[in-house]
Amino acid sequence: MQQILGLLLPKKAHVNDIIKRTGLPKAKVFEANDFLAKAHIANRIQDKKEHKQKIFVELTDLGLKIAGLLKSLDDFETIYKNYAKSKENNFQSKSHLSPEVRKNVLLNNGWRINEIEDFERDFDYVKDFEIDSLNLLLEFLVKIYGIFLLRFNLNLHAKEYIAKLVSDKIAFYIQKKFDKIIPTKDHTKSCECCGHDMSSQILRRNKINELNLENGNLFFDIIHNYVYLMIGNRFIGNETRKILSCLFDAMEVPKEYMRQKIEEQKKSLGSNDSDEIDKRLLSFYENLLNRL
């Protein structure tokens, strides 16, 4: 399907041209064209200026947007691979060297002194941007389905196709993101007793803690935004607290982090005439701690 959309992006094409240029079986092309027509992603048209009998396939406005999105993602993937290659050649492969050896290697590679002095800082920026660009793309993909719904009057076929397209891309880039942040066994040390890769284990454990803390921060941001709904609203507050409790159970919030939140909440109470909502929020936090 994506091959056909990419082929049709510049201009309409005849079915035989689609078969020839994509290399797809004839039956697959006809099946795909039928679906594209049902989803109003492409139309079958007759252009008598080009041929009296030939039927051409042409993208609709919706089809043009989908094909454009796919092209942008393909372009991103190509450039992202080049970025990763440049990171490896210029930074990653030199990062394990001692400062003195690295300086000599980089000087031989044409680096300036100020660039060598900024190596560690710039390498951190390079790694952070590699992940943050994926985070930005994932945020965009989460919203793009809604943008399509708002912009076009999608039928069921189009909704299902775009939903699957977006969810597949999200899954792909989530995997790519975690391939980047999960530490490899490069330049690590093994335990002399058991042979386990100790530095990799430590890095993985630290990364798990970091991700859990990020989840915890997101969780408490939501509580902060909806505290009056969950505590102060007697019509739906109970259901709100139950939803938050279920989300909390799905996370692995560290106990120490939870205890810290409880202490912060206790300090905010102050005197005996503290707001009733703050007291009930403290009770909710203590119940969450007991769930761990």
C-alpha positions in Angstrom: 0.0 0.0 0.0 2.7 2.5 1.0 4.6 1.7 -2.2 1.6 2.6 -4.3 0.9 5.8 -2.3 4.6 6.9 -2.8 4.3 6.2 -6.5 1.1 8.2 -6.8 2.4 11.2 -4.8 3.9 13.2 -7.8 1.1 12.4 -10.2 -1.6 9.9 -11.3 -0.5 6.5 -12.7 -2.0 3.7 -14.8 -2.5 0.3 -13.1 0.0 -1.3 -15.4 2.6 1.3 -14.5 1.9 0.7 -10.8 2.4 -3.0 -11.3 5.6 -2.5 -13.3 7.2 0.1 -11.1 6.3 -1.5 -7.7 7.0 -5.1 -8.7 3.8 -6.1 -6.8 1.6 -8.9 -8.1 -1.3 -7.8 -10.2 -3.9 -9.1 -7.7 -2.3 -7.2 -4.9 -2.3 -3.9 -6.9 -6.0 -4.4 -7.8 -6.9 -5.2 -4.1 -5.0 -2.1 -2.9 -6.6 0.1 -5.4 -10.0 -1.1 -4.4 -9.3 -0.3 -0.8 -7.9 3.1 -1.6 -11.0 3.9 -3.5 -13.3 2.7 -0.7 -11.3 4.8 1.8 -11.5 7.9 -0.5 -7.7 8.0 -0.5 -7.5 7.6 -4.3 -9.9 7.7 -7.2 -10.0 5.9 -10.5 -10.2 8.4 -13.3 -10.3 8.4 -17.1 -8.1 11.0 -18.7 -9.0 11.1 -22.4 -6.2 13.6 -23.1 -3.7 10.9 -22.2 -5.6 7.8 -23.3 -9.1 7.1 -24.5 -9.6 3.9 -22.5 -7.0 3.7 -19.8 -8.1 4.0 -16.2 -5.7 6.0 -14.0 -5.4 6.1 -10.2 -5.1 9.5 -8.6 -4.7 10.5 -5.0 -7.5 12.6 -3.3 -6.6 15.5 -1.0 -6.7 12.9 1.9 -4.4 10.6 -0.1 -2.0 13.4 -0.8 -1.7 14.2 2.9 -1.2 10.5 3.8 1.4 10.1 1.0 3.1 13.3 2.1 3.3 12.1 5.7 4.8 8.8 4.6 7.4 10.6 2.5 8.3 12.8 5.4 8.8 9.8 7.7 10.9 8.0 5.0 13.0 11.2 4.7 13.4 11.4 8.5 14.5 7.8 8.7 17.2 8.3 6.0 18.5 11.5 7.7 18.3 9.9 11.2 20.5 7.0 10.0 23.0 9.5 8.6 22.9 11.4 12.0 23.5 8.2 13.9 26.4 7.3 11.5 27.9 10.8 12.0 27.5 10.4 15.8 29.3 7.1 15.7 32.2 8.2 13.5 32.8 11.6 15.2 31.9 11.0 18.9 30.9 7.5 19.9 34.0 5.8 18.6 36.2 8.3 20.4 34.3 8.6 23.7 36.1 5.6 25.4 39.6 7.0 24.8 41.6 8.7 27.5 41.6 12.5 27.1 45.2 12.6 25.9 44.8 9.9 23.4 41.5 11.3 22.2 43.1 14.8 21.8 45.8 13.3 19.5 43.3 11.3 17.5 41.0 14.3 17.0 43.8 16.6 16.1 44.9 14.2 13.4 41.3 14.2 12.2 41.3 18.0 11.8 39.5 19.0 15.0 40.3 22.5 16.4 41.5 22.8 20.1 38.2 24.5 21.2 36.2 21.7 19.5 38.3 19.1 21.4 37.8 20.9 24.7 34.0 20.8 24.1 34.0 17.2 23.1 32.2 15.8 26.3 29.6 18.6 26.3 28.9 18.3 22.6 28.7 14.5 22.8 26.0 14.9 25.5 24.1 17.3 23.3 24.4 14.9 20.3 23.0 11.9 22.4 20.2 14.1 23.9 19.1 15.4 20.5 19.1 11.9 19.0 16.5 10.9 21.7 14.6 14.2 21.8 14.0 14.2 18.1 12.4 10.7 18.4 10.3 12.0 21.4 9.1 14.9 19.2 8.2 12.6 16.4 6.3 10.3 18.8 4.4 13.3 20.2 3.5 14.3 16.6 2.4 10.8 15.6 0.1 10.6 18.7 -1.7 13.8 17.5 -1.7 13.2 13.8 -4.7 10.9 13.8 -6.7 13.6 15.5 -5.5 16.1 12.9 -6.7 13.8 10.1 -10.1 13.4 11.8 -10.6 17.1 12.1 -9.4 18.0 8.6 -11.2 15.3 6.6 -14.5 13.6 6.7 -13.1 10.1 7.1 -15.1 7.0 6.5 -14.6 3.8 8.5 -12.0 2.4 5.9 -9.9 5.5 6.1 -10.1 5.7 9.9 -9.0 2.1 10.3 -6.1 2.5 7.8 -4.8 5.8 9.3 -5.1 4.3 12.9 -3.1 1.3 11.9 -0.6 3.3 10.0 0.0 5.7 12.9 0.1 2.9 15.5 2.6 0.9 13.5 4.8 4.0 13.2 4.6 4.7 16.9 5.6 1.1 17.7 8.5 1.3 15.3 9.9 4.5 16.7 9.3 3.5 20.4 11.4 0.4 19.6 14.1 2.6 17.9 14.1 5.0 20.9 14.7 2.2 23.4 17.3 0.6 21.2 19.2 3.9 21.6 18.8 4.3 25.4 19.3 0.7 26.5 23.0 0.4 27.2 25.1 -2.0 25.0 28.1 -4.1 26.1 30.6 -1.8 24.5 33.5 -0.8 26.8 32.1 -2.5 29.9 33.7 -4.5 32.6 32.8 -8.0 33.8 32.5 -9.3 37.3 35.6 -11.5 38.1 33.5 -14.0 40.0 30.4 -14.6 37.8 31.5 -12.9 34.5 28.3 -10.8 34.4 28.5 -7.4 32.6 28.5 -5.2 35.7 28.7 -1.8 34.1 25.9 -2.6 31.7 23.8 -3.8 34.6 24.4 -0.6 36.4 23.5 1.5 33.4 20.4 -0.5 32.8 19.3 -0.2 36.4 19.9 3.6 36.4 17.9 3.9 33.2 15.0 1.9 34.7 15.1 4.3 37.7 15.2 7.3 35.4 12.1 6.1 33.4 10.2 5.3 36.6 10.9 8.7 37.9 9.7 10.3 34.6 6.5 8.2 35.0 6.2 9.4 38.6 6.5 13.0 37.6 3.9 12.7 34.9 1.6 10.9 37.4 1.9 13.7 40.0 1.5 16.4 37.3 -1.9 14.9 36.5 -2.8 14.8 40.2 -1.8 18.4 40.6 -4.0 19.4 37.6 -7.1 17.5 38.7 -6.8 17.5 42.5 -10.1 19.3 43.0 -11.8 16.9 40.7 -10.5 13.8 42.5 -10.8 15.2 46.1 -13.4 18.0 46.0 -16.0 16.6 43.6 -18.4 14.2 45.3 -20.1 13.1 42.0 -17.0 11.7 40.2 -14.2 12.1 42.6 -14.3 8.4 43.7 -14.0 7.2 40.1 -11.2 9.7 39.4 -9.2 8.3 42.4 -9.8 4.8 41.2 -8.5 5.6 37.7 -5.4 7.2 39.2 -4.8 4.2 41.5 -5.0 1.8 38.5 -2.5 4.0 36.6 -0.2 4.0 39.7 -0.4 0.2 40.0 0.7 -0.1 36.3 3.8 2.0 37.1 6.9 1.1 39.1 7.1 4.3 41.2 10.0 3.9 43.7 9.0 3.8 47.4 11.5 6.5 48.3 10.0 8.8 45.7 6.5 8.1 47.1 7.7 8.8 50.7 9.3 12.0 49.5 5.9 13.1 48.0 4.2 12.3 51.3 6.8 14.4 53.3 6.3 17.3 50.9 2.5 17.0 51.4 2.9 16.9 55.2 5.0 20.1 55.1 2.3 21.9 53.0 -0.3 21.1 55.7 1.2 23.4 58.3 -1.4 24.2 61.0 -4.5 22.4 62.2 -6.7 24.6 60.1 -5.1 23.3 56.8 -7.3 22.9 53.8 -9.4 19.7 54.0 -8.4 18.9 50.4 -4.7 18.9 51.4 -5.4 16.4 54.2 -7.4 14.1 51.9 -4.7 14.3 49.3 -2.1 13.2 51.9 -4.4 10.3 52.8 -4.6 9.3 49.1 -0.8 9.4 48.9 -0.4 7.2 51.9 -2.8 4.7 50.4 -0.8 4.7 47.2 2.4 4.0 49.2 0.6 1.0 50.8 0.0 -0.4 47.4 3.7 -0.7 46.6 
